[in-house]
Amino acid sequence: MSLLDLININLSYGKEYSSQILRNVNVSIERSELVAIMGPSGAGKSSLLYVMSGLETPNSGKVIFNGNDITALSSDKQADLRINNFGFIYQFFNLIPILTAEENIVLPLKIANKNVNDYTQKIDKIIEDVGLTDKRHLKPSQLSGGQQQRVAIARALINNPKIIFADEPTGSLDRKNSVEIMQLLTKLSKCNNTAVVMVTHNPELCKYTTRVINMIDGQVK
């Protein structure tokens, strides 16, 4: 069984659902693979990512995670599932500016009502893995773009997610930092047995992936 399956997904917006964004999409994600979702602007890439992660509810179809249909869950149970099983990385980092790098990283633990003191060794290791040991007490404004994205990656990994969903994770970075982030994601995905599903416009990043999902007009090609 796949880790995540999308079955006959349709998503529409607007009056009387006149604007169809996803059309009968069927996709499977396996454990530990790194998948890129590519396609022109407006193809439905980000919408597909949001449906996969339970942030968007399709008009029809099923999203099966670990054998369970998450579209049938209440909003509270979907939120619990996300915080305990999914990690998220965004193009613009989405760090809280008044918190230090370490405080941003441990936020998912607090949201999941876990005792941060029980995770001291894990926090230290993840900060070391992303190369920020000497930056852990700095705030986002004191970090470079690449360093901020490393904080975001560590934050996404802190709860041992089964899948990381990344929306243009290198879109705000220069080529050097983009390569470093992709190398880091590839390494951490393998080491943590975590699947990564990434939306990107950059074909150069596909060499780091195990598979590419191409989208055109809301359909997987």
VOGU-3710 file (C-alpha; in Angstrom, 3 decimals, decimal comma):
1> mslldlinin> 0,000/0,000/0,000  1,226/3,471/-0,858  1,773/6,015/1,888  -0,609/8,484/0,223  -3,176/7,942/-2,540  -5,342/10,497/-4,308  -8,287/8,844/-6,019  -10,389/10,626/-8,658  -9,805/14,081/-7,152  -11,793/17,018/-8,508
11> lsygkeyssq> -11,536/20,573/-7,181  -13,527/23,582/-8,350  -13,957/27,171/-7,187  -16,267/30,038/-7,998  -19,979/30,447/-8,514  -21,581/27,048/-9,047  -18,022/25,634/-9,118  -17,502/27,100/-12,570  -13,682/27,142/-12,346  -12,276/23,614/-12,245
21> ilrnvnvsie> -8,771/23,479/-10,788  -8,127/19,716/-10,537  -9,667/17,207/-12,933  -9,960/13,540/-12,008  -6,462/13,386/-10,503  -5,017/10,047/-9,405  -1,621/10,111/-7,694  0,269/7,834/-5,286  3,195/8,764/-3,048  5,500/6,066/-1,706
31> rselvaimgp> 7,514/6,100/1,493  10,872/7,913/1,329  10,536/9,156/-2,244  11,207/12,758/-3,256  8,612/13,874/-5,795  8,499/17,103/-7,788  5,204/18,533/-9,055  5,848/20,610/-12,171  3,821/22,486/-14,750  3,013/25,988/-16,019
41> sgagksslly> 1,452/28,657/-13,811  -2,211/27,901/-13,179  -1,799/24,177/-13,841  -3,013/23,313/-10,320  0,324/22,397/-8,717  -0,174/24,170/-5,395  -3,838/23,143/-5,261  -2,765/19,517/-5,661  -0,263/19,951/-2,814  -2,938/21,481/-0,567
51> vmsgletpns> -5,367/18,644/-1,305  -2,667/16,056/-0,593  -1,932/17,627/2,783  -5,548/18,121/3,835  -5,332/21,903/3,683  -7,869/21,902/0,855  -10,961/19,692/0,625  -11,772/18,389/-2,873  -15,289/18,531/-4,283  -15,095/14,819/-4,994
61> gkvifngndi> -12,632/11,966/-4,650  -10,636/10,549/-1,752  -7,268/11,250/-0,128  -6,034/8,073/1,540  -3,167/8,419/4,022  -1,864/5,229/5,656  -5,077/3,498/4,654  -7,411/6,156/6,087  -9,566/8,576/4,085  -8,594/11,987/5,468
71> talssdkqad> -11,346/13,724/3,495  -13,855/11,975/5,758  -12,282/13,331/8,969  -13,551/16,314/10,932  -11,506/19,522/10,690  -10,109/18,932/14,205  -8,998/15,400/13,362  -7,476/16,613/10,103  -5,506/19,212/12,066  -4,269/16,522/14,486
81> lrinnfgfiy> -3,258/14,319/11,569  -1,304/17,158/9,944  0,623/18,177/13,040  1,584/14,571/13,845  2,276/13,226/10,353  3,017/16,092/7,940  5,696/18,761/7,738  5,451/21,941/5,685  8,084/24,098/3,968  7,159/27,339/2,197
91> qffnlipilt> 8,831/29,590/-0,343  8,969/32,562/2,021  9,952/30,510/5,083  6,978/31,620/7,279  9,166/32,024/10,358  7,952/34,035/13,339  10,273/37,082/13,453  10,268/37,594/17,230  11,378/34,007/17,888  14,892/32,604/17,611
101> aeenivlplk> 15,772/29,890/15,112  15,468/27,243/17,829  12,142/28,619/19,067  10,766/28,503/15,524  11,959/24,920/15,128  10,236/23,657/18,290  6,874/25,296/17,535  5,296/22,092/16,117  6,165/20,275/19,356  4,316/22,907/21,353
111> ianknvndyt> 1,336/22,868/18,999  1,189/19,084/19,451  1,219/19,631/23,247  4,522/17,818/23,643  6,993/18,631/26,401  9,918/20,337/24,653  12,269/19,290/27,469  11,754/15,658/26,457  13,138/16,421/22,991  16,407/18,143/23,890
121> qkidkiiedv> 18,640/15,583/22,157  16,448/15,487/19,064  16,395/19,290/18,841  20,178/19,416/19,133  20,606/16,763/16,444  18,206/18,370/13,976  19,833/21,775/14,430  23,219/20,138/13,821  21,883/18,238/10,785  20,775/21,472/9,106
131> gltdkrhlkp> 24,056/23,205/9,959  22,723/25,839/12,361  24,320/24,944/15,684  26,009/28,342/15,937  22,879/30,179/14,719  20,240/28,623/16,976  19,813/31,710/19,167  19,576/34,185/16,300  16,297/35,622/15,013  15,249/35,296/11,357
141> sqlsggqqqr> 16,328/38,864/10,531  19,865/37,898/11,533  19,953/34,931/9,159  20,489/34,666/5,407  17,711/33,353/3,160  19,385/29,959/2,938  19,747/29,782/6,713  16,093/30,730/7,206  15,050/27,913/4,886  17,216/25,528/6,913
151> vaiaralinn> 15,263/26,593/9,996  12,043/25,883/8,100  13,307/22,422/7,125  14,246/21,626/10,725  10,825/22,825/11,867  9,170/20,557/9,287  11,153/17,550/10,550  10,885/18,033/14,309  7,712/15,919/14,719  9,058/12,987/12,663
161> pkiifadept> 6,608/13,487/9,783  5,799/10,758/7,300  5,603/13,353/4,506  7,002/16,838/3,988  5,043/19,110/1,651  7,193/21,856/0,144  5,733/24,718/-1,910  8,529/26,269/-4,020  11,096/25,669/-1,228  13,939/27,230/-3,253
171> gsldrknsve> 11,888/29,900/-5,025  13,333/32,734/-2,907  16,932/31,493/-3,022  19,851/31,956/-5,384  21,259/28,985/-7,285  23,966/28,148/-4,723  21,537/28,112/-1,818  18,960/26,223/-3,904  21,469/23,437/-4,551  22,422/23,300/-0,863
181> imqlltklsk> 18,776/23,113/0,226  17,996/20,332/-2,251  21,057/18,361/-1,187  19,967/18,769/2,424  16,377/17,727/1,708  17,580/14,661/-0,202  19,888/13,623/2,633  17,346/14,200/5,391  14,590/12,430/3,460  16,719/9,286/3,205
191> cnntavvmvt> 17,999/9,458/6,776  14,548/10,028/8,286  12,608/7,737/5,926  10,419/10,725/5,037  8,646/11,302/1,725  8,984/14,797/0,229  6,451/16,242/-2,221  7,671/19,493/-3,730  6,098/22,049/-6,063  8,718/23,744/-8,238
201> hnpelckytt> 9,111/25,700/-11,456  12,808/24,867/-11,651  13,629/21,845/-13,874  17,208/21,794/-12,519  15,869/20,519/-9,203  14,432/17,389/-10,800  17,820/15,704/-10,739  17,412/15,436/-6,968  14,012/13,764/-7,176  12,964/10,159/-7,617
211> rvinmidgqv> 9,954/11,103/-9,746  8,267/14,063/-11,446  4,500/14,626/-11,619  3,719/16,853/-14,612  0,509/18,870/-14,534  -1,338/20,694/-17,327  -4,773/22,299/-16,944  -5,483/20,561/-13,672  -4,612/17,099/-14,917  -1,661/14,812/-14,311
221> k> 0,094/14,008/-17,572
//
